[in-house]
Amino acid sequence: MTNRPSDGPLRSDTPAAAYDALLADVLPQARSQRSWEPSDGQLPALFVSHGAPPTLDDRPWLDALFAWGQSMPKPRAIAVISAHWENAPIAISGSEAGTPLYYDFGGFHPRYYTLTYPTPDATDLAHRVAGTLAGSGPVHQFTDRGLDHGAFIPLLAMYPAADVPVIQVSMPSLDPEALLALGQRLRGLREEGILVIGSGYLTHSFAVLRNPGLAGYTEAFDEWATDAIARGDIDALADYRAKAPGASIAHPTADHYVPLLLTLGAADYPATATSAIERFYHGNSIRSFSIN
């Protein structure tokens, strides 16, 4: 049984204090992380439950994300597909160094709107990804759109030195098959030391925040999805509305679920999935996967 307690704060008297403490503790280690080399072989595909800005107030969550990043060689670059950007045809974010973050959230403490993540120029990565996706139609670049919180919140902890080029790729739709296909197109990037990340939330229920008595539904969904991935049952995962218990509670909308299909498409062997993070946060599963 997965750990159920909601053991993280939704608000903090000192916003992002846990993140500040993480930086003070780990920045030298992050800067000295060994970089990926071809002899390391392909990187895994990741699914990360990204959290909202209060993730930065939860030191255990931040520590788990940092340890996950450290468990792999530092990637040459990162391509993120976030629950918070749906655009068709497929688009990519601004790639120039210093592109401002996209603060796609409201109602939080002003500190969260001053966060920065000054990653290096990602022009080469943008060209590489655009070339990979060219066969599926035109690829537009939103030069003034930076990373949204589905990308930068987890990366602030995973790669806090901000020394890896990053771009974000839009979801062409919320159709699971479309995300599987997009993942398959990006799969080859992993052989080049480029980390492919689907960023969503294994369960994303505001109902369980209001009524903790509904936690059984999100727990049942978490167990079902973990088991289906372990069996490599991609068909069931794509048909989650019909197959998964508690789907209407765990995911009233598809946006935070379908990035998991992107990750599965980018992986070679879905049944190799391991849970890098396994925990519940205020009734929702923040389980995150690494898949070869």
C-alpha positions as CSV (number, residue, x, y, z in Angstrom):
1,M,0.0,0.0,0.0
2,T,1.3,3.4,-0.9
3,N,2.0,5.9,1.8
4,R,-1.3,7.9,2.1
5,P,-0.7,10.7,4.6
6,S,-0.9,14.2,3.3
7,D,2.4,15.3,4.8
8,G,3.2,18.4,2.8
9,P,2.1,22.0,3.4
10,L,-0.2,23.7,1.0
11,R,1.0,27.1,2.2
12,S,4.0,28.3,4.1
13,D,4.8,31.4,6.2
14,T,8.1,31.6,4.4
15,P,7.4,30.7,0.8
16,A,10.0,28.6,-1.0
17,A,12.2,28.5,2.2
18,A,12.7,24.8,1.7
19,Y,13.9,25.4,-1.8
20,D,16.3,28.1,-0.6
21,A,17.7,25.6,2.0
22,L,18.1,23.0,-0.7
23,L,20.1,25.3,-2.8
24,A,22.4,26.2,0.1
25,D,22.9,22.5,0.8
26,V,23.4,21.0,-2.7
27,L,24.4,23.6,-5.2
28,P,28.1,22.6,-5.3
29,Q,27.2,19.0,-5.7
30,A,24.8,19.9,-8.5
31,R,27.4,21.9,-10.4
32,S,29.9,19.0,-10.2
33,Q,27.5,16.3,-11.4
34,R,29.1,14.1,-14.0
35,S,27.8,14.8,-17.5
36,W,26.3,12.2,-19.8
37,E,28.7,10.5,-22.2
38,P,27.8,8.2,-25.1
39,S,29.2,5.2,-23.2
40,D,26.5,5.7,-20.6
41,G,23.9,4.6,-23.2
42,Q,20.4,6.1,-23.5
43,L,18.8,8.0,-20.7
44,P,15.5,6.8,-19.3
45,A,12.2,8.5,-20.1
46,L,10.7,10.2,-17.0
47,F,7.2,10.9,-15.8
48,V,7.2,13.4,-13.0
49,S,4.3,14.5,-10.8
50,H,5.3,18.2,-10.8
51,G,3.3,19.9,-8.1
52,A,2.3,23.5,-7.7
53,P,4.5,26.3,-6.3
54,P,4.1,25.0,-2.7
55,T,6.2,22.0,-3.8
56,L,9.1,24.4,-3.0
57,D,8.0,24.4,0.6
58,D,8.2,20.7,1.0
59,R,11.8,19.6,1.7
60,P,11.3,15.8,1.5
61,W,9.7,16.3,-2.0
62,L,12.6,18.5,-3.1
63,D,15.2,16.1,-1.7
64,A,13.5,13.2,-3.6
65,L,13.6,15.2,-6.9
66,F,17.2,16.2,-6.4
67,A,18.3,12.6,-5.6
68,W,16.5,11.4,-8.7
69,G,18.4,13.9,-10.9
70,Q,21.7,12.9,-9.2
71,S,21.0,9.2,-9.9
72,M,21.6,9.7,-13.6
73,P,24.4,11.4,-15.5
74,K,23.7,15.1,-16.1
75,P,21.8,15.2,-19.4
76,R,23.1,17.1,-22.4
77,A,19.7,18.7,-22.7
78,I,16.1,18.3,-21.5
79,A,12.8,18.2,-23.5
80,V,9.7,18.6,-21.3
81,I,6.1,18.0,-22.2
82,S,3.9,19.6,-19.5
83,A,0.2,19.2,-18.5
84,H,-0.1,23.0,-18.8
85,W,0.6,23.6,-22.5
86,E,-1.8,22.2,-25.1
87,N,-1.2,23.7,-28.6
88,A,-1.8,22.3,-32.1
89,P,0.1,22.1,-34.3
90,I,3.0,21.1,-32.0
91,A,5.0,24.1,-30.7
92,I,8.2,24.5,-28.7
93,S,9.0,27.2,-26.2
94,G,11.6,29.9,-26.4
95,S,15.1,28.6,-26.5
96,E,17.3,31.7,-26.0
97,A,19.2,32.0,-22.7
98,G,17.3,34.2,-20.3
99,T,13.8,33.6,-21.7
100,P,11.6,34.5,-18.8
101,L,9.6,31.8,-17.0
102,Y,5.8,31.6,-17.7
103,Y,4.1,31.9,-14.3
104,D,0.9,30.1,-15.3
105,F,-0.7,30.1,-11.8
106,G,-2.6,32.5,-9.7
107,G,-3.4,33.3,-6.1
108,F,0.0,32.4,-4.6
109,H,2.5,34.4,-2.5
110,P,4.4,37.0,-4.6
111,R,7.7,35.2,-3.9
112,Y,6.7,32.5,-6.4
113,Y,6.5,35.1,-9.2
114,T,10.1,36.1,-8.7
115,L,11.5,32.6,-9.2
116,T,14.1,32.3,-12.0
117,Y,15.6,29.4,-13.7
118,P,18.3,30.9,-16.1
119,T,19.2,27.8,-18.2
120,P,21.7,28.0,-21.0
121,D,20.8,28.7,-24.6
122,A,18.8,25.8,-26.1
123,T,18.8,26.8,-29.7
124,D,20.6,23.6,-30.8
125,L,18.1,21.5,-28.9
126,A,15.2,23.4,-30.4
127,H,16.5,22.7,-33.9
128,R,17.1,19.0,-33.0
129,V,13.5,18.6,-31.6
130,A,11.9,20.5,-34.5
131,G,13.8,18.3,-37.0
132,T,12.6,15.2,-35.1
133,L,9.0,16.4,-35.3
134,A,9.0,17.8,-38.8
135,G,7.4,14.8,-40.3
136,S,4.3,15.3,-38.3
137,G,3.6,18.8,-39.6
138,P,4.9,22.3,-39.0
139,V,6.5,23.1,-35.7
140,H,6.1,26.6,-34.4
141,Q,8.3,28.2,-31.9
142,F,6.9,30.6,-29.3
143,T,10.1,32.6,-28.8
144,D,8.7,34.6,-25.9
145,R,7.1,31.7,-24.0
146,G,9.3,30.4,-21.3
147,L,9.0,27.2,-19.2
148,D,5.7,26.9,-17.3
149,H,5.5,25.6,-13.8
150,G,4.9,22.0,-14.9
151,A,8.5,22.2,-16.3
152,F,10.4,24.6,-14.0
153,I,9.1,23.6,-10.6
154,P,10.5,20.0,-10.7
155,L,13.6,21.1,-12.6
156,L,14.4,23.7,-9.9
157,A,15.0,20.7,-7.6
158,M,16.3,18.1,-10.0
159,Y,18.9,20.4,-11.7
160,P,19.2,23.4,-9.3
161,A,22.4,24.7,-11.0
162,A,20.3,25.5,-14.0
163,D,23.2,24.4,-16.2
164,V,21.3,22.2,-18.7
165,P,19.6,23.5,-21.8
166,V,15.8,23.0,-21.6
167,I,12.9,23.4,-24.0
168,Q,9.2,22.7,-23.6
169,V,7.1,20.9,-26.2
170,S,3.4,21.4,-26.4
171,M,0.8,18.6,-26.2
172,P,-0.9,18.5,-29.6
173,S,-4.2,17.4,-27.9
174,L,-5.3,15.6,-24.8
175,D,-5.9,12.3,-26.7
176,P,-3.8,9.5,-25.2
177,E,-2.9,8.1,-28.6
178,A,-1.6,11.4,-29.7
179,L,0.7,11.6,-26.7
180,L,1.9,8.1,-27.2
181,A,2.8,8.9,-30.8
182,L,4.6,12.1,-29.8
183,G,6.6,10.2,-27.3
184,Q,7.6,7.6,-29.9
185,R,8.8,10.4,-32.1
186,L,11.0,11.8,-29.3
187,R,12.3,8.4,-28.2
188,G,15.5,8.6,-30.2
189,L,16.6,11.7,-28.4
190,R,17.4,9.6,-25.3
191,E,20.3,8.0,-27.2
192,E,21.9,11.4,-27.6
193,G,21.9,12.2,-23.9
194,I,18.7,14.2,-24.0
195,L,16.3,13.6,-21.2
196,V,12.6,13.3,-22.2
197,I,10.2,14.2,-19.4
198,G,6.4,14.0,-19.3
199,S,5.2,16.3,-16.5
200,G,1.8,15.8,-15.0
201,Y,0.4,14.3,-11.8
202,L,-0.5,10.6,-11.3
203,T,-3.7,11.7,-9.7
204,H,-5.0,15.3,-10.0
205,S,-8.2,15.6,-7.9
206,F,-9.3,18.9,-6.3
207,A,-12.3,16.9,-5.0
208,V,-10.0,14.9,-2.7
209,L,-8.5,18.2,-1.4
210,R,-12.0,19.3,-0.3
211,N,-13.1,15.9,0.9
212,P,-10.3,13.7,2.2
213,G,-12.8,10.9,2.4
214,L,-12.4,10.4,-1.3
215,A,-8.7,9.3,-0.9
216,G,-9.7,5.7,-1.6
217,Y,-10.4,6.7,-5.2
218,T,-7.1,8.2,-5.8
219,E,-5.3,5.4,-4.1
220,A,-7.1,2.8,-6.2
221,F,-6.2,4.7,-9.4
222,D,-2.5,4.9,-8.3
223,E,-2.4,1.2,-7.7
224,W,-4.1,0.4,-11.0
225,A,-1.8,2.6,-13.0
226,T,1.3,1.2,-11.3
227,D,0.2,-2.3,-11.9
228,A,-0.7,-1.6,-15.6
229,I,2.7,-0.1,-16.2
230,A,4.4,-3.0,-14.6
231,R,2.5,-5.3,-17.0
232,G,3.3,-3.1,-20.0
233,D,-0.5,-2.8,-20.6
234,I,-0.4,0.3,-22.8
235,D,-3.8,-0.4,-24.2
236,A,-5.4,-0.3,-20.8
237,L,-3.5,2.9,-19.8
238,A,-4.6,4.6,-23.0
239,D,-8.2,3.6,-22.2
240,Y,-8.0,4.7,-18.6
241,R,-11.5,6.3,-18.6
242,A,-13.1,2.9,-19.1
243,K,-10.5,0.7,-17.4
244,A,-9.2,2.5,-14.3
245,P,-11.0,2.6,-11.0
246,G,-11.8,6.0,-9.7
247,A,-10.8,7.7,-13.0
248,S,-13.5,10.4,-12.8
249,I,-12.4,11.4,-9.3
250,A,-8.6,11.0,-9.9
251,H,-8.6,12.8,-13.2
252,P,-11.8,14.8,-13.9
253,T,-9.8,16.3,-16.8
254,A,-7.1,14.5,-18.9
255,D,-4.4,17.2,-18.9
256,H,-2.3,15.9,-15.9
257,Y,-2.7,12.2,-16.9
258,V,-1.8,12.1,-20.6
259,P,1.9,13.2,-20.1
260,L,2.3,9.7,-18.7
261,L,1.4,8.4,-22.1
262,L,4.1,10.6,-23.6
263,T,6.6,9.0,-21.3
264,L,5.4,5.5,-22.1
265,G,5.7,6.3,-25.8
266,A,9.3,7.6,-25.4
267,A,10.3,4.5,-23.4
268,D,11.5,1.2,-25.0
269,Y,10.3,-1.2,-22.3
270,P,7.4,0.2,-20.2
271,A,7.5,-2.8,-17.9
272,T,10.9,-1.7,-16.6
273,A,9.3,1.3,-14.9
274,T,10.5,2.1,-11.3
275,S,8.9,4.5,-8.9
276,A,11.4,7.2,-8.2
277,I,9.0,9.0,-5.9
278,E,6.1,7.1,-4.1
279,R,4.0,9.3,-1.9
280,F,0.6,10.9,-1.5
281,Y,0.3,14.7,-1.0
282,H,-3.0,16.0,0.3
283,G,-4.8,12.9,-1.1
284,N,-3.2,12.9,-4.5
285,S,-0.5,10.5,-5.7
286,I,2.8,12.2,-6.6
287,R,4.3,8.9,-7.8
288,S,6.9,9.5,-10.5
289,F,8.4,7.0,-12.9
290,S,11.7,6.3,-14.6
291,I,11.3,4.0,-17.6
292,N,14.0,2.5,-19.9
